[in-house]
Amino acid sequence: MYAAPRFPSSKKDIPMDILLTFAGIRDPFNPEAVQGSFTDGPVLTLLEEKQFQHIYIFTTPNTFINAQNLQQEIAARNHTNRIKIFNIDIPDPTDYEELYLHMYKRCQEIMTEHKGQKPKYYIATASGTPQMQTVWFLLSQSELVPSTLLKITPPQFLRPQQKAVSEIKLSLEKFPRISSPSQRDLEIETTYLRKEQLEAEREDLILQFSQYKMIGKSTQLEQVKDTIKAASQYDSAVLIQGATGTGKELVARAVHFNSMRKTEPFIVVNCAAIPETLVESELFGHEKGAFTGAIQQKKGKFELADKGTIFLDEVGDMPLSAQAKILRVLQDNEITRVGGTKTIKTDVRLIAATNRDLLSLISEDKLRNDLYYRLRVIDIKMPALRERREDISLLIEYFLGTHNHRYRQQKQVSREAMKRLFEYDWPGNIRELENAIERAFVLSKGNVIKETDLPIEISTGEAFGIKDKAKVKIPMAGLDFDSYLKGLEKGYYEEAIKIKNGNREAAARLLKIKPHTFRKRAKEKFDL
């Protein structure tokens, strides 16, 4: 669902000129140099002749860099700072149906945002593919987007005294009128298109995960792949354990999409993100009137996952009351909605994951012993990235290749930057590596990623936990290691909260911990 952009409101009695345009390969500048300098592209040429209060730049991934550069150049020339980029993330920028539905949806949101502000819309037709230009014509001529189309004439075709920018007179009789489809027809077409997309995505997932979609050749990873292959042949429960960022959900998807259930639903539930009072309703559904706010019947995640797989992430954060009901599902293959009396049969394969020590939770009476052993029929332990360093170069190559392909770049990692990436301990594991490569890709200038483009903790080699190893000292009398670690962890929680002036979500981000996990531990473990 798209979120409509919000700009400061203008006075309602002042007409507002709004430009809609794509960024093309000739934006912001024409790629050919004329007399030693680059000339303005179509959009900048337009802005030299006409001013707009708001500018909306549409783009697809292959011209996203052009759109960003265009946005920066417009702001630098003080045309306006009210510029918004809309990235239409579709694989084929020449697909008429996809373009039409996405562009129409975006335009509707823009018009809703400016309703009552006397907007006057202009569409620049010079940038973008011929298919994009055709869709602009259809939207304007059908009056789905009441607008004036603008033509930008290239310099080589300008006649003496002719202006580069002119209006396309659609009122001429030679242009046929186009009747716009009804809102209902558009919604139906959108639904059908979404259905086709979902079916295509499912086929892509099945194809991708048939090779487990796991990058690396280390012994540890090969063992994980072997376990996935075996687990995929049966319906036994699977428990995936490992630190944050090691790829637990990826393993769960690999098990599902290589099993006999691969064409059925794969439902993900983040147990730590659901408020305790709503856990049972989310998992098992509820009847109308079961509690305040239950205005209609709702199916739970287990019902939605029928014939497929349900993935319980962060299962260690699930309240005891819900644990008992999950145990019943595993034993009897049936559920009862909150507020209901009827039992509903379910056929669900259960996969769970956690980054916590479940045996410690059992000793603290926070996890049922019988549920633990029901979940742990097949146990998969995910190695930390520092334990499979031989895979780092392959992961870097994969992440960098993904960005190069998407943005039509040819960036490489320098020898010095690669050395830093190998030396780092990766406490955030693969997710941290992926984010570091994306950051370096975006910030690097030119086609070479340098060590200065990497996050500072990687480029300086002073990451937490790396340089302090040699300083570790254990008292001769020994120490209570669990209490020591708890005190150390609490200190970091307190300091992060202090630095962020009590904002716990910001404190969680500072420590690279999920906000819901941070809040839960701060309250229950440290009484903060």
C-alpha positions as CSV (number, residue, x, y, z in Angstrom):
1,M,0.0,0.0,0.0
2,Y,1.5,3.3,-1.0
3,A,1.8,6.2,1.5
4,A,0.9,9.6,0.1
5,P,3.7,12.1,0.5
6,R,3.0,15.1,2.8
7,F,4.3,18.6,2.1
8,P,3.5,21.7,4.0
9,S,0.0,23.0,3.0
10,S,-0.2,26.1,0.8
11,K,-2.9,28.8,1.1
12,K,-6.1,27.6,-0.5
13,D,-6.6,30.8,-2.4
14,I,-3.3,30.6,-4.3
15,P,-3.2,28.4,-7.4
16,M,-0.6,25.7,-7.2
17,D,1.4,24.4,-10.2
18,I,2.5,20.8,-9.8
19,L,4.8,18.9,-12.1
20,L,4.6,15.2,-12.7
21,T,7.5,13.7,-14.7
22,F,9.7,10.6,-15.1
23,A,13.5,10.8,-14.8
24,G,15.0,9.5,-18.0
25,I,18.5,8.6,-19.1
26,R,19.0,12.3,-20.3
27,D,18.3,13.6,-16.8
28,P,19.6,15.7,-15.3
29,F,22.0,16.2,-18.1
30,N,22.3,15.0,-21.7
31,P,25.1,12.4,-21.8
32,E,26.7,14.0,-24.9
33,A,29.1,16.9,-24.3
34,V,28.5,20.0,-26.5
35,Q,31.6,22.2,-26.8
36,G,33.2,20.7,-23.8
37,S,30.2,20.8,-21.4
38,F,27.0,18.9,-20.7
39,T,23.7,20.5,-21.5
40,D,20.6,20.4,-19.4
41,G,18.3,17.4,-19.9
42,P,14.5,17.7,-20.6
43,V,13.4,18.3,-17.0
44,L,16.0,21.0,-16.2
45,T,15.2,22.6,-19.6
46,L,11.5,22.8,-18.6
47,L,12.3,24.3,-15.2
48,E,14.4,27.1,-16.8
49,E,11.1,28.3,-18.5
50,K,8.5,27.5,-15.9
51,Q,8.4,27.3,-12.2
52,F,6.4,24.8,-10.1
53,Q,5.6,24.7,-6.4
54,H,5.8,20.9,-6.2
55,I,7.7,18.4,-8.3
56,Y,7.0,14.6,-8.3
57,I,9.7,12.6,-10.1
58,F,8.6,9.1,-11.1
59,T,11.3,6.5,-11.8
60,T,12.0,2.8,-12.1
61,P,15.0,1.1,-10.6
62,N,17.2,1.4,-13.7
63,T,16.9,5.2,-13.6
64,F,16.8,5.7,-9.8
65,I,20.3,7.2,-9.8
66,N,19.2,9.7,-12.5
67,A,16.2,10.6,-10.4
68,Q,18.4,11.2,-7.3
69,N,20.8,13.3,-9.3
70,L,17.9,15.3,-10.8
71,Q,16.4,15.9,-7.4
72,Q,19.8,17.3,-6.1
73,E,20.3,19.5,-9.2
74,I,16.8,21.0,-8.9
75,A,17.3,21.8,-5.2
76,A,20.8,23.3,-6.0
77,R,19.3,25.6,-8.5
78,N,16.6,26.7,-6.0
79,H,13.7,25.9,-8.3
80,T,11.9,24.3,-5.3
81,N,12.8,22.1,-2.4
82,R,9.4,20.3,-2.5
83,I,10.6,17.4,-4.6
84,K,9.5,13.8,-4.1
85,I,10.8,10.7,-5.8
86,F,8.4,7.8,-6.5
87,N,10.2,4.6,-7.3
88,I,7.9,2.3,-9.3
89,D,9.7,-1.0,-8.5
90,I,8.7,-3.2,-11.5
91,P,11.0,-5.5,-13.4
92,D,9.9,-4.3,-16.9
93,P,9.7,-0.5,-17.5
94,T,7.9,-1.2,-20.8
95,D,5.0,-3.2,-19.3
96,Y,1.9,-1.1,-20.1
97,E,-0.5,-2.7,-17.6
98,E,2.0,-2.5,-14.7
99,L,2.9,1.1,-15.5
100,Y,-0.7,2.2,-15.9
101,L,-1.9,0.8,-12.6
102,H,1.1,2.0,-10.6
103,M,1.1,5.5,-12.2
104,Y,-2.6,5.9,-11.7
105,K,-2.4,4.9,-8.1
106,R,0.4,7.3,-7.4
107,C,-1.4,10.2,-9.1
108,Q,-4.6,9.5,-7.2
109,E,-2.6,9.8,-3.9
110,I,-1.0,13.1,-5.1
111,M,-4.4,14.5,-6.1
112,T,-5.9,13.5,-2.7
113,E,-3.0,15.2,-0.9
114,H,-3.6,18.5,-2.7
115,K,-7.4,18.4,-2.8
116,G,-8.8,21.8,-1.9
117,Q,-5.5,23.6,-2.7
118,K,-6.4,24.7,-6.2
119,P,-3.7,22.5,-7.9
120,K,-3.0,22.7,-11.6
121,Y,-1.2,19.6,-12.8
122,Y,1.4,19.6,-15.6
123,I,3.0,16.4,-17.1
124,A,6.4,16.5,-18.8
125,T,6.3,13.9,-21.6
126,A,9.9,14.1,-22.8
127,S,11.5,11.7,-20.2
128,G,10.9,8.0,-19.8
129,T,10.2,5.1,-22.1
130,P,7.6,5.4,-24.9
131,Q,5.3,3.2,-22.8
132,M,5.5,5.7,-19.9
133,Q,4.8,8.6,-22.3
134,T,1.8,6.7,-23.7
135,V,0.4,6.1,-20.2
136,W,0.7,9.8,-19.4
137,F,-1.3,10.6,-22.5
138,L,-4.0,8.1,-21.5
139,L,-4.3,9.4,-18.0
140,S,-4.5,13.0,-19.1
141,Q,-6.8,12.6,-22.1
142,S,-9.2,10.3,-20.1
143,E,-9.2,13.0,-17.4
144,L,-8.3,10.5,-14.7
145,V,-5.5,13.0,-14.1
146,P,-6.8,16.4,-15.3
147,S,-3.6,17.9,-16.5
148,T,-1.7,19.8,-19.2
149,L,0.8,17.8,-21.2
150,L,4.1,19.6,-21.8
151,K,6.4,19.0,-24.8
152,I,10.1,19.7,-24.5
153,T,11.8,20.1,-27.9
154,P,15.4,19.0,-28.1
155,P,17.8,21.9,-29.0
156,Q,18.7,20.4,-32.4
157,F,15.0,20.6,-33.5
158,L,14.3,24.2,-32.3
159,R,13.4,26.8,-35.0
160,P,14.5,30.4,-34.6
161,Q,12.6,32.2,-31.8
162,Q,10.8,28.9,-30.8
163,K,10.6,28.1,-27.1
164,A,11.9,24.8,-25.9
165,V,8.7,24.2,-23.9
166,S,5.2,24.1,-25.3
167,E,1.8,22.7,-24.4
168,I,0.3,19.7,-26.3
169,K,-3.2,20.9,-27.4
170,L,-5.3,17.8,-26.6
171,S,-8.5,19.9,-27.3
172,L,-8.0,19.7,-31.0
173,E,-10.5,17.5,-32.8
174,K,-7.8,15.4,-34.3
175,F,-7.1,14.0,-30.8
176,P,-9.9,11.5,-29.9
177,R,-11.5,11.6,-26.5
178,I,-10.9,8.6,-24.3
179,S,-13.5,7.4,-21.8
180,S,-12.1,6.6,-18.4
181,P,-12.8,3.2,-16.8
182,S,-14.9,3.1,-13.7
183,Q,-13.3,2.8,-10.3
184,R,-14.7,-0.7,-9.9
185,D,-13.1,-1.8,-13.2
186,L,-9.8,-0.4,-12.1
187,E,-10.0,-2.2,-8.7
188,I,-10.8,-5.5,-10.5
189,E,-7.9,-5.1,-12.9
190,T,-5.6,-4.2,-10.0
191,T,-6.8,-7.3,-8.1
192,Y,-6.2,-9.6,-11.1
193,L,-2.8,-8.1,-11.8
194,R,-1.8,-8.6,-8.1
195,K,-3.0,-12.2,-8.3
196,E,-0.8,-12.8,-11.3
197,Q,2.1,-11.1,-9.5
198,L,1.7,-13.3,-6.4
199,E,1.5,-16.4,-8.5
200,A,4.7,-15.4,-10.4
201,E,6.4,-14.5,-7.1
202,R,5.5,-17.9,-5.7
203,E,7.0,-19.6,-8.8
204,D,10.1,-17.5,-8.4
205,L,10.5,-18.4,-4.8
206,I,10.1,-22.1,-5.5
207,L,12.7,-21.8,-8.2
208,Q,15.1,-19.8,-6.0
209,F,14.8,-22.0,-3.0
210,S,15.2,-25.2,-5.0
211,Q,18.9,-24.4,-4.6
212,Y,18.3,-23.2,-1.0
213,K,19.3,-19.6,-1.9
214,M,22.1,-19.8,0.5
215,I,25.5,-18.2,-0.4
216,G,28.6,-20.0,0.7
217,K,30.7,-23.2,0.6
218,S,31.9,-23.5,4.2
219,T,31.6,-26.9,6.0
220,Q,29.1,-25.3,8.5
221,L,26.8,-24.1,5.8
222,E,27.0,-27.4,3.9
223,Q,25.8,-29.1,7.1
224,V,22.9,-26.8,7.3
225,K,21.9,-27.4,3.7
226,D,22.1,-31.2,4.3
227,T,19.7,-30.9,7.2
228,I,17.3,-28.7,5.2
229,K,17.3,-31.3,2.4
230,A,16.4,-34.0,4.9
231,A,13.8,-32.0,6.8
232,S,12.1,-30.9,3.6
233,Q,11.0,-34.5,2.9
234,Y,8.9,-34.8,6.0
235,D,6.5,-32.8,8.1
236,S,8.4,-32.9,11.4
237,A,8.7,-29.7,13.5
238,V,11.9,-27.8,13.0
239,L,13.7,-25.5,15.6
240,I,16.2,-23.1,14.1
241,Q,18.6,-21.5,16.6
242,G,21.2,-18.8,16.0
243,A,22.1,-15.2,16.6
244,T,20.3,-12.3,15.0
245,G,21.2,-11.9,11.3
246,T,22.4,-15.4,10.7
247,G,19.5,-16.2,8.2
248,K,17.0,-18.2,10.3
249,E,14.0,-17.1,8.2
250,L,15.9,-17.9,5.1
251,V,16.3,-21.5,6.3
252,A,12.6,-21.7,7.2
253,R,11.7,-20.7,3.7
254,A,14.1,-23.1,2.2
255,V,12.5,-26.0,4.2
256,H,9.0,-24.9,3.1
257,F,9.7,-24.3,-0.6
258,N,11.5,-27.6,-1.0
259,S,8.7,-29.6,0.7
260,M,5.5,-31.1,-0.6
261,R,3.8,-28.0,0.9
262,K,5.6,-25.5,-1.3
263,T,2.5,-24.4,-3.3
264,E,0.6,-23.8,0.0
265,P,0.8,-20.7,2.3
266,F,4.0,-19.8,4.2
267,I,2.9,-17.7,7.2
268,V,5.4,-15.7,9.2
269,V,4.6,-14.7,12.8
270,N,7.0,-12.6,14.9
271,C,6.0,-13.7,18.4
272,A,7.9,-10.8,20.1
273,A,6.1,-8.1,18.1
274,I,2.6,-9.1,19.2
275,P,1.3,-7.6,22.4
276,E,0.7,-10.3,25.0
277,T,-3.0,-9.5,25.2
278,L,-3.4,-10.2,21.5
279,V,-1.2,-13.2,21.0
280,E,-4.0,-15.8,21.1
281,S,-6.2,-13.8,18.8
282,E,-3.4,-13.4,16.3
283,L,-2.5,-17.1,16.3
284,F,-5.9,-18.8,16.7
285,G,-8.4,-16.1,15.6
286,H,-11.5,-14.8,17.4
287,E,-15.2,-14.8,17.1
288,K,-17.3,-11.6,16.8
289,G,-17.8,-10.1,20.2
290,A,-15.1,-12.2,21.9
291,F,-13.7,-9.0,23.4
292,T,-14.0,-5.2,23.1
293,G,-13.1,-4.3,19.6
294,A,-13.9,-7.7,18.1
295,I,-16.5,-6.3,15.6
296,Q,-16.2,-9.3,13.3
297,Q,-14.9,-12.9,13.1
298,K,-11.2,-13.2,12.3
299,K,-9.1,-16.1,11.2
300,G,-5.9,-16.7,13.0
301,K,-2.4,-17.4,11.6
302,F,-2.9,-21.2,12.1
303,E,-6.1,-21.2,10.0
304,L,-4.5,-19.1,7.3
305,A,-1.5,-21.5,7.2
306,D,-3.8,-24.6,6.7
307,K,-2.1,-27.1,4.4
308,G,1.1,-25.0,4.5
309,T,3.7,-23.9,7.0
310,I,3.7,-21.5,9.9
311,F,7.0,-20.0,11.0
312,L,7.1,-18.8,14.6
313,D,10.0,-16.3,14.8
314,E,11.3,-15.3,18.3
315,V,9.4,-18.2,19.8
316,G,11.2,-17.7,23.1
317,D,9.2,-14.5,23.6
318,M,5.8,-16.2,23.5
319,P,3.7,-16.0,26.7
320,L,3.0,-19.3,28.6
321,S,-0.8,-19.2,27.9
322,A,-0.2,-19.3,24.1
323,Q,2.5,-22.0,24.5
324,A,-0.1,-24.4,26.0
325,K,-2.4,-23.9,23.0
326,I,0.4,-24.3,20.5
327,L,1.3,-27.6,22.2
328,R,-2.4,-28.7,21.7
329,V,-2.1,-27.8,18.0
330,L,1.0,-30.0,17.7
331,Q,-0.7,-32.8,19.5
332,D,-4.2,-32.7,18.2
333,N,-4.0,-30.7,15.0
334,E,-6.9,-28.5,16.0
335,I,-7.5,-25.0,17.3
336,T,-10.3,-23.0,19.0
337,R,-10.9,-19.3,18.2
338,V,-10.9,-16.9,21.1
339,G,-14.5,-16.6,22.3
340,G,-15.5,-19.8,20.4
341,T,-16.4,-23.3,21.4
342,K,-16.0,-25.1,18.0
343,T,-12.8,-26.9,17.3
344,I,-11.3,-26.4,13.9
345,K,-9.0,-29.0,12.3
346,T,-5.7,-27.7,10.9
347,D,-3.0,-29.3,8.8
348,V,0.1,-27.2,9.5
349,R,3.8,-27.8,9.5
350,L,5.4,-25.8,12.3
351,I,8.9,-24.2,12.1
352,A,10.2,-22.1,15.0
353,A,13.3,-19.9,15.4
354,T,14.9,-18.1,18.3
355,N,18.1,-16.2,19.2
356,R,17.7,-16.9,22.9
357,D,18.9,-19.7,25.1
358,L,15.7,-21.8,25.4
359,L,17.1,-24.1,28.1
360,S,17.7,-21.0,30.3
361,L,14.1,-19.9,29.7
362,I,12.9,-23.3,30.8
363,S,14.9,-23.1,34.0
364,E,13.3,-19.6,34.5
365,D,9.8,-21.1,34.0
366,K,9.4,-18.9,30.9
367,L,9.2,-21.7,28.4
368,R,7.3,-25.0,28.7
369,N,9.7,-28.0,28.8
370,D,7.2,-30.2,26.8
371,L,6.8,-27.5,24.1
372,Y,10.6,-27.3,23.7
373,Y,10.9,-30.9,22.9
374,R,7.9,-30.9,20.6
375,L,9.5,-28.1,18.6
376,R,13.0,-29.6,18.7
377,V,12.3,-32.7,16.6
378,I,14.8,-31.4,14.0
379,D,17.3,-28.9,15.4
380,I,19.2,-26.6,13.0
381,K,21.9,-24.4,14.5
382,M,22.9,-21.4,12.4
383,P,26.7,-20.5,12.6
384,A,27.7,-17.0,13.2
385,L,29.4,-15.3,10.2
386,R,32.7,-15.1,12.0
387,E,32.6,-18.9,12.2
388,R,32.4,-19.2,8.4
389,R,34.8,-16.5,7.2
390,E,35.5,-18.3,3.9
391,D,31.9,-17.4,2.8
392,I,32.4,-13.6,3.3
393,S,33.9,-13.0,-0.2
394,L,31.0,-14.9,-1.8
395,L,28.4,-12.9,0.2
396,I,30.1,-9.6,-0.7
397,E,30.1,-10.6,-4.4
398,Y,26.4,-11.6,-4.2
399,F,25.2,-8.4,-2.4
400,L,27.3,-6.1,-4.6
401,G,26.1,-7.9,-7.7
402,T,22.5,-7.4,-6.7
403,H,23.0,-3.6,-6.4
404,N,25.0,-3.4,-9.6
405,H,22.3,-5.2,-11.5
406,R,19.5,-3.2,-10.0
407,Y,21.1,0.2,-10.6
408,R,23.0,-0.6,-13.7
409,Q,26.4,0.1,-12.1
410,Q,29.7,-1.7,-12.2
411,K,31.1,-1.0,-8.7
412,Q,33.9,-3.1,-7.1
413,V,35.5,-3.3,-3.7
414,S,39.0,-2.1,-3.3
415,R,41.7,-4.3,-1.8
416,E,41.9,-2.2,1.4
417,A,38.2,-2.3,1.9
418,M,38.0,-6.0,1.3
419,K,40.8,-6.5,3.9
420,R,38.7,-4.6,6.5
421,L,35.6,-6.6,5.7
422,F,37.5,-9.8,6.3
423,E,39.0,-8.6,9.6
424,Y,35.8,-7.5,11.1
425,D,34.0,-9.8,13.6
426,W,30.4,-9.2,12.3
427,P,28.4,-9.2,15.5
428,G,25.3,-8.5,13.4
429,N,26.2,-11.4,11.1
430,I,25.0,-11.6,7.5
431,R,22.4,-8.8,7.9
432,E,25.1,-6.4,9.1
433,L,27.3,-7.4,6.1
434,E,24.4,-6.8,3.7
435,N,23.7,-3.4,5.2
436,A,27.4,-2.4,5.2
437,I,27.7,-3.3,1.5
438,E,24.5,-1.3,0.6
439,R,25.7,1.7,2.6
440,A,29.1,1.6,0.9
441,F,27.5,1.2,-2.5
442,V,25.3,4.3,-2.0
443,L,28.0,6.5,-0.5
444,S,30.9,5.5,-2.8
445,K,31.9,7.9,-5.6
446,G,32.9,6.3,-8.8
447,N,33.1,2.6,-9.4
448,V,35.4,1.6,-6.5
449,I,34.2,1.2,-2.9
450,K,37.0,2.4,-0.6
451,E,37.5,1.5,3.0
452,T,36.4,5.1,3.9
453,D,33.0,4.2,2.4
454,L,32.5,1.5,5.0
455,P,30.8,2.1,8.4
456,I,33.3,3.5,10.8
457,E,33.4,0.5,13.1
458,I,34.6,-1.6,10.1
459,S,36.9,0.9,8.5
460,T,38.8,1.7,11.7
461,G,38.9,-1.9,13.0
462,E,37.7,-0.7,16.4
463,A,34.5,-2.6,16.6
464,F,33.1,-3.7,19.9
465,G,34.5,-7.0,21.1
466,I,37.4,-7.1,18.6
467,K,40.3,-5.2,20.2
468,D,39.3,-6.1,23.8
469,K,40.0,-9.8,23.5
470,A,43.6,-9.5,24.8
471,K,42.5,-7.4,27.8
472,V,40.2,-10.2,29.3
473,K,41.3,-11.0,32.8
474,I,39.7,-13.6,35.1
475,P,40.2,-13.2,38.9
476,M,42.1,-16.0,40.6
477,A,39.1,-16.6,42.8
478,G,36.9,-16.9,39.8
479,L,33.7,-15.0,39.0
480,D,29.9,-15.6,38.5
481,F,30.0,-15.3,34.7
482,D,26.2,-15.2,34.2
483,S,25.9,-12.3,36.7
484,Y,28.9,-10.6,35.2
485,L,27.3,-10.8,31.7
486,K,23.9,-9.7,33.0
487,G,25.5,-6.6,34.7
488,L,27.5,-5.8,31.6
489,E,24.4,-6.0,29.3
490,K,22.3,-3.9,31.7
491,G,25.0,-1.3,31.7
492,Y,24.8,-1.0,27.9
493,Y,21.0,-0.8,28.1
494,E,21.1,2.0,30.7
495,E,23.8,3.9,28.7
496,A,21.8,3.6,25.4
497,I,18.6,4.9,27.1
498,K,20.6,7.8,28.7
499,I,22.2,8.8,25.4
500,K,18.8,8.8,23.6
501,N,17.1,10.7,26.4
502,G,14.8,7.9,27.4
503,N,13.7,7.1,23.8
504,R,13.8,3.3,23.9
505,E,13.2,2.8,20.3
506,A,16.2,5.0,19.4
507,A,18.2,3.2,22.1
508,A,17.4,-0.1,20.5
509,R,18.6,1.1,17.2
510,L,21.8,2.3,18.8
511,L,22.5,-1.2,20.0
512,K,21.2,-2.8,16.8
513,I,18.5,-4.6,18.7
514,K,14.9,-5.0,17.6
515,P,12.8,-2.4,19.5
516,H,10.2,-4.9,20.8
517,T,13.0,-7.2,22.0
518,F,14.8,-4.2,23.7
519,R,11.7,-3.0,25.5
520,K,10.8,-6.5,26.7
521,R,14.3,-7.3,28.0
522,A,14.7,-3.9,29.6
523,K,11.5,-4.4,31.6
524,E,11.6,-8.1,32.4
525,K,15.3,-8.7,32.7
526,F,16.7,-5.5,34.0
527,D,13.6,-3.7,35.5
528,L,14.4,-0.6,33.5
